């Protein structure tokens, strides 16, 4: 019986993947050709003819190699986005909303106001540096880039930014029909209360964690080099 892994490895010698991914691809193709080879033998083909028919299943090994590399790279990109951004971001958002609910239920009624508008729930604001630190740690451990780490830190305020941006065109449209022109001030209060204030608190906790982790990583690389 042919050594399918050896034959496929020779034909995919220039496959630009990591050792683990390359071995996985070769093993999958080898298993497929081995099954086809056994089926051809059961049909009465000689081993040499059956082996040649199996290898002829792939018309162009160069094209196959390129398709495999493209597919694997897409899988890697998607996997990295999930582990480096979406999972840390969703977790930080869930934590921030949990802390907000707990602060409103059990915390002291410390609220910063401006006029008649409520800006900050102070206990919640003090909990956000911890949330930002968690986001930075998880994204960094997953190998996230600086941009991925930054957005993981501030992810809890991004849904509010999207909501404000979606509502803003309508507020500007209907502002002409409101006598006291309160909408621009309300939008400003929303930006301060749900974007700038919480975003600053998240960064106050997340950025120091990122700096400490990046320095430790740099130090370990220097020590091992």
C-alpha positions as CSV (number, residue, x, y, z in Angstrom):
1,X,0.0,0.0,0.0
2,X,1.4,3.5,-0.9
3,X,2.5,5.8,1.9
4,X,-0.1,8.4,1.2
5,X,1.2,10.9,3.8
6,X,4.6,10.8,2.1
7,X,3.2,11.2,-1.4
8,X,0.9,14.1,-0.4
9,X,3.7,15.7,1.6
10,X,5.9,15.7,-1.5
11,X,3.3,17.3,-3.7
12,X,2.4,19.9,-1.0
13,X,6.0,20.6,0.0
14,X,5.5,24.3,-0.5
15,X,2.4,24.5,1.6
16,X,2.8,27.7,3.6
17,X,1.2,26.6,6.9
18,X,2.5,26.0,10.4
19,X,3.7,22.5,11.2
20,X,0.6,21.5,13.0
21,X,-1.8,22.8,10.3
22,X,0.3,21.3,7.5
23,X,0.3,17.9,9.2
24,X,-3.5,18.1,9.8
25,X,-4.1,18.8,6.1
26,X,-1.9,16.0,4.9
27,X,-3.5,13.5,7.3
28,X,-7.0,14.5,6.1
29,X,-6.0,14.1,2.4
30,X,-4.2,10.9,3.1
31,X,-7.2,9.4,4.8
32,X,-9.4,10.4,1.9
33,X,-7.1,8.8,-0.7
34,X,-6.6,5.7,1.4
35,X,-10.4,5.1,1.5
36,X,-10.6,5.7,-2.3
37,X,-7.6,3.3,-2.8
38,X,-9.3,0.6,-0.7
39,X,-12.6,1.0,-2.6
40,X,-10.7,0.7,-6.0
41,X,-9.0,-2.5,-4.8
42,X,-12.4,-4.0,-3.9
43,X,-13.5,-3.2,-7.5
44,X,-10.7,-5.3,-8.9
45,X,-8.1,-2.7,-9.8
46,X,-4.4,-3.5,-9.4
47,X,-2.6,-1.6,-6.7
48,X,-0.5,0.4,-9.1
49,X,-3.5,1.4,-11.2
50,X,-5.6,2.2,-8.1
51,X,-2.8,4.4,-6.7
52,X,-2.5,6.3,-10.0
53,X,-6.3,6.8,-10.1
54,X,-6.2,8.2,-6.6
55,X,-3.4,10.6,-7.3
56,X,-5.3,11.7,-10.5
57,X,-8.2,12.8,-8.2
58,X,-6.2,16.1,-7.8
59,X,-5.9,17.7,-11.2
60,X,-3.6,20.5,-10.1
61,X,-1.7,20.3,-6.9
62,X,-0.6,23.9,-7.1
63,X,-4.2,25.1,-7.3
64,X,-5.1,22.8,-4.4
65,X,-2.2,24.2,-2.3
66,X,-3.3,27.7,-2.9
67,X,-6.9,27.0,-2.0
68,X,-5.9,25.3,1.2
69,X,-3.7,28.2,2.2
70,X,-6.5,30.7,1.5
71,X,-9.1,28.7,3.5
72,X,-6.8,28.2,6.4
73,X,-5.8,31.8,6.6
74,X,-9.5,32.8,6.6
75,X,-10.2,30.3,9.4
76,X,-7.2,31.8,11.4
77,X,-8.5,35.3,10.9
78,X,-12.0,34.4,12.1
79,X,-10.7,32.4,15.0
80,X,-8.4,35.3,16.1
81,X,-11.2,37.8,15.9
82,X,-13.3,35.7,18.2
83,X,-10.7,35.0,20.8
84,X,-8.9,38.3,20.7
85,X,-11.9,40.7,20.4
86,X,-15.4,39.3,20.5
87,X,-15.0,37.0,23.6
88,X,-13.2,39.6,25.7
89,X,-15.5,42.3,24.5
90,X,-18.7,40.4,25.2
91,X,-17.4,39.4,28.6
92,X,-16.5,43.0,29.6
93,X,-19.9,44.2,28.4
94,X,-21.7,41.5,30.5
95,X,-19.5,42.4,33.5
96,X,-20.2,46.1,33.1
97,X,-23.9,45.6,32.9
98,X,-23.9,43.3,35.9
99,X,-22.0,45.8,38.0
100,X,-24.4,48.5,36.9
101,X,-27.4,46.5,37.9
102,X,-25.8,45.6,41.3
103,X,-24.9,49.3,41.9
104,X,-28.4,50.4,41.2
105,X,-29.9,47.7,43.4
106,X,-27.5,47.4,46.3
107,X,-25.1,50.4,46.0
108,X,-25.4,53.8,47.7
109,X,-27.4,56.3,45.6
110,X,-24.4,58.3,44.5
111,X,-25.3,59.9,41.2
112,X,-23.6,62.8,39.5
113,X,-26.1,65.1,37.8
114,X,-26.0,68.1,35.6
115,X,-29.1,70.1,35.9
116,X,-32.0,67.6,35.8
117,X,-29.9,65.1,33.8
118,X,-28.3,62.0,35.5
119,X,-24.7,61.6,34.3
120,X,-23.0,58.9,36.2
121,X,-23.8,56.2,38.7
122,X,-20.6,56.6,40.8
123,X,-20.3,53.1,42.2
124,X,-20.6,51.7,38.7
125,X,-18.0,54.1,37.4
126,X,-15.6,52.9,40.1
127,X,-16.1,49.3,39.0
128,X,-15.3,50.0,35.3
129,X,-11.4,50.1,35.7
130,X,-11.6,46.4,36.8
131,X,-13.8,45.6,33.8
132,X,-11.3,47.3,31.4
133,X,-8.4,45.4,33.1
134,X,-10.2,42.1,32.4
135,X,-10.7,43.0,28.8
136,X,-7.1,44.0,28.3
137,X,-5.8,40.8,30.0
138,X,-8.0,38.4,28.0
139,X,-7.3,40.0,24.6
140,X,-3.5,40.2,25.3
141,X,-3.4,36.6,26.4
142,X,-5.1,35.6,23.2
143,X,-2.4,37.4,21.2
144,X,-4.5,40.5,20.3
145,X,-3.1,43.5,18.5
146,X,-3.0,46.9,20.1
147,X,-6.2,47.8,18.3
148,X,-7.9,44.6,19.3
149,X,-6.9,45.2,22.9
150,X,-8.1,48.8,22.9
151,X,-11.5,47.9,21.5
152,X,-11.8,45.0,24.0
153,X,-11.2,47.5,26.8
154,X,-13.8,50.0,25.6
155,X,-16.3,47.4,24.2
156,X,-18.9,48.1,26.9
157,X,-19.5,51.6,25.7
158,X,-19.5,50.8,22.0
159,X,-23.2,49.6,21.9
160,X,-24.2,53.0,23.5
161,X,-22.2,54.8,20.8
162,X,-23.9,52.9,18.1
163,X,-27.3,53.7,19.6
164,X,-26.5,57.4,19.9
165,X,-25.3,57.5,16.3
166,X,-28.4,55.8,15.1
167,X,-30.7,58.2,17.1
168,X,-28.7,61.4,16.3
169,X,-30.1,62.0,12.7
170,X,-33.6,61.8,14.0
171,X,-32.9,64.1,16.9
172,X,-31.4,66.7,14.6
173,X,-34.4,66.3,12.3
174,X,-37.0,66.8,15.0
175,X,-35.0,69.4,16.9
176,X,-36.5,72.2,14.7
177,X,-40.0,71.3,15.9
178,X,-39.1,71.5,19.6
179,X,-39.4,74.9,21.2
180,X,-36.7,74.7,23.8
181,X,-34.1,72.9,21.7
182,X,-33.4,70.3,24.4
183,X,-32.3,67.5,22.1
184,X,-28.7,68.7,21.5
185,X,-28.1,69.0,25.2
186,X,-29.6,65.5,25.7
187,X,-27.3,64.0,23.1
188,X,-24.3,65.7,24.8
189,X,-25.4,64.3,28.2
190,X,-25.7,60.9,26.7
191,X,-22.2,61.1,25.2
192,X,-20.7,62.2,28.5
193,X,-22.7,59.8,30.6
194,X,-22.5,56.7,28.5
195,X,-19.4,57.2,26.4
196,X,-16.6,59.6,27.6
197,X,-17.0,59.0,31.4
198,X,-17.3,55.2,31.3
199,X,-14.8,55.0,28.4
200,X,-12.2,56.9,30.4
201,X,-12.8,54.6,33.5
202,X,-12.4,51.5,31.3
203,X,-9.1,52.8,29.8
204,X,-7.9,53.8,33.3
205,X,-8.0,50.1,34.2
206,X,-7.2,48.5,30.9
207,X,-4.2,50.5,29.7
208,X,-2.0,49.9,32.7
209,X,-2.7,46.2,32.5
210,X,-1.7,46.2,28.8
211,X,1.5,48.2,29.5
212,X,2.5,45.8,32.3
213,X,1.8,42.7,30.2
214,X,3.6,44.0,27.2
215,X,6.7,45.0,29.2
216,X,6.8,41.5,30.8
217,X,6.5,40.0,27.3
218,X,9.4,42.1,26.0
219,X,11.5,41.3,29.0
220,X,10.9,37.5,28.6
221,X,11.8,37.7,24.9
222,X,15.1,39.5,25.8
223,X,15.9,37.0,28.5
224,X,15.4,34.0,26.1
225,X,17.2,35.5,23.2
